[in-house]
Amino acid sequence: MKIMNTGGTFNKRYNPVSGELEVPFDNQAIEEIVKTFSYEVDIAGMLYKDSLAIDDEDREQLCAILEADDEEIFVVVHGTDTMHLTAMHFAAYLPTRVIVLVGAMVPYSVDKAEASLNLGMALGFAATQPAHGVYICMSGIIAPYNQIEKNRDKGRFEVV
């Protein structure tokens, strides 16, 4: 199992110079969460973008990276706004892999609870070696990507 980091709100940190939340080019949030685990977790960074900045070319690149990797099970940290679009790409191009997309509505740097819970749930689910497919883990729910969506009005993901 490998964690692949694309950035998103999960990873955002406040930049005191610009006064903005930015996606840093590192895996610090994920590393802080998994350092307490009793086992090693491989972490690799891929894009380090807000999901609104991820386009289809990026999604094709992500698919190529996962396809070239020997791992069969991935947890992909991704922004929530376009997570469903990336999930559709993964489902179309990587049908023999297990991919669990996970993110956070609030940056880990602002509130550690949600991001930690979501990542822990995603890793625990992936460790059970579920059937091949693409899943989303958000808001205390893990479901196939086409059975869960972001409810922007309520600020959470829900089963549909």
Order of alpha helices (4+ residues) and beta strands (2+ residues): beta-beta-beta-alpha-beta-alpha-beta-alpha-beta-alpha-beta-beta-beta-beta
